[in-house]
Amino acid sequence: MAAGWLLYGATGYTGELIARAAVSRGLNPILAGRTPERVQRLAKELGLEARSFTVENTTAVVDGLREVGLVLNCAGPFSATAARMLQGCFAMHAHYLDITGEIDVFERAQSHADTARRAGVVVCPGVGFDVVPTDCLAAKLKAVLPDATHLALGFDGGGIPSRGTAKTMVEGLASGGRIRAEGHLTPVPLAFRTREIDFGAGIKKAVTIPWGDVSTAAWTTGIENIETYIPSSPRSIQRLERLERWRGLLATRPAQWCLKRAVDRAPPGPSAGVRAATRTYVWGEARNAAGAVRTARVATANGYTLTMEAALAVVRRVLDAPPAPSYYTPSQIMGADFISELPGSSPIAIA
């Protein structure tokens, strides 16, 4: 397998953060993306190789991955990039990582575990804020309550989303909510369930969201009932309930186009000052059939800072000491304590 690694989506908000941090730490990725001028400009500034290709067809991806041993895909929404990039990685025997939080991307990657083994590669989507902190808490809770039948996970974080994250959220509104119930991914309405949760900074009203852990935490733990939450004001919950009535319209191509155009006019993401000043609180709760409950909490850096740190740590691990070829969740490669080892994170507290 080739030794070099490639960062796709390098000129996006999160991709550029990762590219700059990589160089500062002696990691020298090949920078890649779909717009030649932007990729070449950043690569020249950082003293790195640049490549430009799109993911509209697998042939272009395969050609773009020559002499590459690992890909970190940072180009979201990953509904548009992950499938063909993954196929290119299988063809070129390159490990595949990304920073998605999209349920369907995780499910598709899991379905290719046998293909990954035959190709001799590691497949591990979600090596950023989506889903490293919650995946680590899921693994911890499974260890302290091995017979858990229900798992709830969530986070409380501030700051504006990047454009890529916001576009994924736009797609998510059209798809509605999802939970895992009795082992099956189950569609539910937006704002399906609310509850009071202390994520780590006081009790807040929270609402279910279709977070990636309804897929990944099941793979990590084997728990068959999983829900994911974020704090939300009563007004925001009411807004989601109204949007549920219009969800069919939100799914149409014109509506998606208009909403994503509006995202393109927003700032690219939070400033360095906002990232430095913003903490994120992550929570998990496991429950067994007898009614025993265990909780876990961890405080972390801002989600984008955490993504940068976590993604580079997983890149280094997979390049230096990859596990056996297959599909993995982040905690399965890095261990349940991985989140606490990242800069800005607290130890995991179990109660």
Helices and strands as residue ranges (DSSP letters): E 5-8, H 13-24, E 30-33, H 36-46, E 50-52, H 58-64, E 70-73, H 82-92, E 95-98, H 103-111, H 113-119, E 122-124, H 132-144, E 148-157, H 163-175, E 177-181, E 184-188, E 194-198, E 203-208, H 213-221, E 225-231, H 234-245, H 247-250, H 253-264, H 272-277, E 280-288, E 293-300, H 303-320, E 326-327, H 330-334, H 338-341, E 349-350
